[in-house]
Amino acid sequence: MADQQRKLEISERRYQALQMRIAGVSAVVIAQRLGYSSPQLVSKDITNALKKAAKQEAMAAEELLNLEINRLDRMMAAVWPKVIKGEVNAVEAALKIVNKRASLLGLDLINRNGAADTDMASLLGNMLLQLQERHRVPDPDTDLFVQADVIQGEIEYDDAGGEA
């Protein structure tokens, strides 16, 4: 019981020291008012308190992220059978789920090379180019021009105005 009481007192003193430091009180004054043996101990205590708070906040954020990802997993599982059947509304819902997952995980901010990219169309375009290169799939929009034969010379017309 005495051990827990001591921990509670230390925790309360640490909290007071942190609040005083945030308010602009020097470590020397905090040490004097709260009974610390030195200002260095005050600084060490405040640093430890901030590290602990940051760690707790990071853990809470990670838990929240995992919770949201699990929710998205359940949503995707619910619509996936309809997506496979080709139902347009289900496909749109699945696309929204995929986009939300990408946003939560930060995947929408990077391209395949790891560089920042805030445009989803650019990201998808880069993915398409890489897939086309990997599987040597021609790009129907540009490869037709590359493959076209250029015929030089004059075009002859018949009397009706058409090509001869």
Secondary structure, 3 states (H helix, E strand, C coil): CHHHHHHHHHHHHHHHHHHHHHCCCCHHHHHHHHCCCCHHHHHHHHHHHHHHHHHHHHHHHHHHHHHHHHHHHHHHHHHHHHHHCCCHHHHHHHHHHHHHHHHHHCHHHECCCCCECCCHHHHHHHHHHHHHHHHCCCCCCCHHHHHCCCCCCCCCECCCCCEC
